[in-house]
Amino acid sequence: MSKIQEEFNKRRNAGNELISKENNVNFNRFLKLDANAYTSGEIPAKYKELMGLACSMVLRCNDCIAYHITQSHKLGCSKNEIIETLNISLVIGGSIVIPHLRYALEIINELEM
């Protein structure tokens, strides 16, 4: 796991604990919906994670980018599959995506994919 991913996971877990402590039914429903959206169905989970990565790039959410790269890697996506996904994001999002492309490539390089 890369240093960027370790830091992200630490922040994410701490944040999730705060959300959990609220015991808010709407928060819990949304988190369940989000988790279920990425499970395998007609579309395998690895491709859903790549879709999540593409959307996260265009929406410019570095936390989401880190999460989806991590999940994609865990599910066996190759570096080339992730790079192609990043390229689609760049084409859709335009130059505003470039700083997030840099961030994504830092994670990939730390993973030594």
MODELLER restraints for C-alpha pairs under 7 A, 6 or more apart:
rsr = mdl.restraints
at = mdl.atoms
rsr.add(forms.Gaussian(group=physical.xy_distance, feature=features.Distance(at['CA:1:A'], at['CA:111:A']), mean=6.35, stdev=0.5))
rsr.add(forms.Gaussian(group=physical.xy_distance, feature=features.Distance(at['CA:2:A'], at['CA:107:A']), mean=6.71, stdev=0.5))
rsr.add(forms.Gaussian(group=physical.xy_distance, feature=features.Distance(at['CA:2:A'], at['CA:110:A']), mean=5.13, stdev=0.5))
rsr.add(forms.Gaussian(group=physical.xy_distance, feature=features.Distance(at['CA:2:A'], at['CA:111:A']), mean=5.60, stdev=0.5))
rsr.add(forms.Gaussian(group=physical.xy_distance, feature=features.Distance(at['CA:4:A'], at['CA:107:A']), mean=6.46, stdev=0.5))
rsr.add(forms.Gaussian(group=physical.xy_distance, feature=features.Distance(at['CA:5:A'], at['CA:66:A']), mean=6.52, stdev=0.5))
rsr.add(forms.Gaussian(group=physical.xy_distance, feature=features.Distance(at['CA:8:A'], at['CA:63:A']), mean=6.93, stdev=0.5))
rsr.add(forms.Gaussian(group=physical.xy_distance, feature=features.Distance(at['CA:38:A'], at['CA:45:A']), mean=5.64, stdev=0.5))
rsr.add(forms.Gaussian(group=physical.xy_distance, feature=features.Distance(at['CA:38:A'], at['CA:48:A']), mean=5.68, stdev=0.5))
rsr.add(forms.Gaussian(group=physical.xy_distance, feature=features.Distance(at['CA:38:A'], at['CA:49:A']), mean=6.58, stdev=0.5))
rsr.add(forms.Gaussian(group=physical.xy_distance, feature=features.Distance(at['CA:39:A'], at['CA:45:A']), mean=5.17, stdev=0.5))
rsr.add(forms.Gaussian(group=physical.xy_distance, feature=features.Distance(at['CA:46:A'], at['CA:72:A']), mean=5.70, stdev=0.5))
rsr.add(forms.Gaussian(group=physical.xy_distance, feature=features.Distance(at['CA:46:A'], at['CA:75:A']), mean=5.54, stdev=0.5))
rsr.add(forms.Gaussian(group=physical.xy_distance, feature=features.Distance(at['CA:46:A'], at['CA:77:A']), mean=6.70, stdev=0.5))
rsr.add(forms.Gaussian(group=physical.xy_distance, feature=features.Distance(at['CA:49:A'], at['CA:68:A']), mean=5.65, stdev=0.5))
rsr.add(forms.Gaussian(group=physical.xy_distance, feature=features.Distance(at['CA:49:A'], at['CA:71:A']), mean=6.61, stdev=0.5))
rsr.add(forms.Gaussian(group=physical.xy_distance, feature=features.Distance(at['CA:49:A'], at['CA:72:A']), mean=5.61, stdev=0.5))
rsr.add(forms.Gaussian(group=physical.xy_distance, feature=features.Distance(at['CA:50:A'], at['CA:68:A']), mean=6.99, stdev=0.5))
rsr.add(forms.Gaussian(group=physical.xy_distance, feature=features.Distance(at['CA:50:A'], at['CA:72:A']), mean=6.47, stdev=0.5))
rsr.add(forms.Gaussian(group=physical.xy_distance, feature=features.Distance(at['CA:50:A'], at['CA:82:A']), mean=6.95, stdev=0.5))
rsr.add(forms.Gaussian(group=physical.xy_distance, feature=features.Distance(at['CA:50:A'], at['CA:85:A']), mean=6.44, stdev=0.5))
rsr.add(forms.Gaussian(group=physical.xy_distance, feature=features.Distance(at['CA:52:A'], at['CA:68:A']), mean=6.35, stdev=0.5))
rsr.add(forms.Gaussian(group=physical.xy_distance, feature=features.Distance(at['CA:53:A'], at['CA:65:A']), mean=5.66, stdev=0.5))
rsr.add(forms.Gaussian(group=physical.xy_distance, feature=features.Distance(at['CA:53:A'], at['CA:68:A']), mean=5.21, stdev=0.5))
rsr.add(forms.Gaussian(group=physical.xy_distance, feature=features.Distance(at['CA:53:A'], at['CA:69:A']), mean=6.76, stdev=0.5))
rsr.add(forms.Gaussian(group=physical.xy_distance, feature=features.Distance(at['CA:54:A'], at['CA:85:A']), mean=5.97, stdev=0.5))
rsr.add(forms.Gaussian(group=physical.xy_distance, feature=features.Distance(at['CA:54:A'], at['CA:86:A']), mean=6.38, stdev=0.5))
rsr.add(forms.Gaussian(group=physical.xy_distance, feature=features.Distance(at['CA:54:A'], at['CA:89:A']), mean=5.11, stdev=0.5))
rsr.add(forms.Gaussian(group=physical.xy_distance, feature=features.Distance(at['CA:56:A'], at['CA:64:A']), mean=5.73, stdev=0.5))
rsr.add(forms.Gaussian(group=physical.xy_distance, feature=features.Distance(at['CA:56:A'], at['CA:65:A']), mean=5.63, stdev=0.5))
rsr.add(forms.Gaussian(group=physical.xy_distance, feature=features.Distance(at['CA:57:A'], at['CA:65:A']), mean=6.40, stdev=0.5))
rsr.add(forms.Gaussian(group=physical.xy_distance, feature=features.Distance(at['CA:57:A'], at['CA:89:A']), mean=5.99, stdev=0.5))
rsr.add(forms.Gaussian(group=physical.xy_distance, feature=features.Distance(at['CA:57:A'], at['CA:97:A']), mean=6.39, stdev=0.5))
rsr.add(forms.Gaussian(group=physical.xy_distance, feature=features.Distance(at['CA:57:A'], at['CA:100:A']), mean=6.39, stdev=0.5))
rsr.add(forms.Gaussian(group=physical.xy_distance, feature=features.Distance(at['CA:58:A'], at['CA:89:A']), mean=5.85, stdev=0.5))
rsr.add(forms.Gaussian(group=physical.xy_distance, feature=features.Distance(at['CA:58:A'], at['CA:93:A']), mean=5.06, stdev=0.5))
rsr.add(forms.Gaussian(group=physical.xy_distance, feature=features.Distance(at['CA:58:A'], at['CA:97:A']), mean=6.29, stdev=0.5))
rsr.add(forms.Gaussian(group=physical.xy_distance, feature=features.Distance(at['CA:60:A'], at['CA:97:A']), mean=6.71, stdev=0.5))
rsr.add(forms.Gaussian(group=physical.xy_distance, feature=features.Distance(at['CA:60:A'], at['CA:100:A']), mean=6.44, stdev=0.5))
rsr.add(forms.Gaussian(group=physical.xy_distance, feature=features.Distance(at['CA:62:A'], at['CA:100:A']), mean=6.73, stdev=0.5))
rsr.add(forms.Gaussian(group=physical.xy_distance, feature=features.Distance(at['CA:65:A'], at['CA:104:A']), mean=6.71, stdev=0.5))
rsr.add(forms.Gaussian(group=physical.xy_distance, feature=features.Distance(at['CA:79:A'], at['CA:113:A']), mean=5.73, stdev=0.5))
rsr.add(forms.Gaussian(group=physical.xy_distance, feature=features.Distance(at['CA:86:A'], at['CA:101:A']), mean=6.88, stdev=0.5))
rsr.add(forms.Gaussian(group=physical.xy_distance, feature=features.Distance(at['CA:90:A'], at['CA:97:A']), mean=5.85, stdev=0.5))
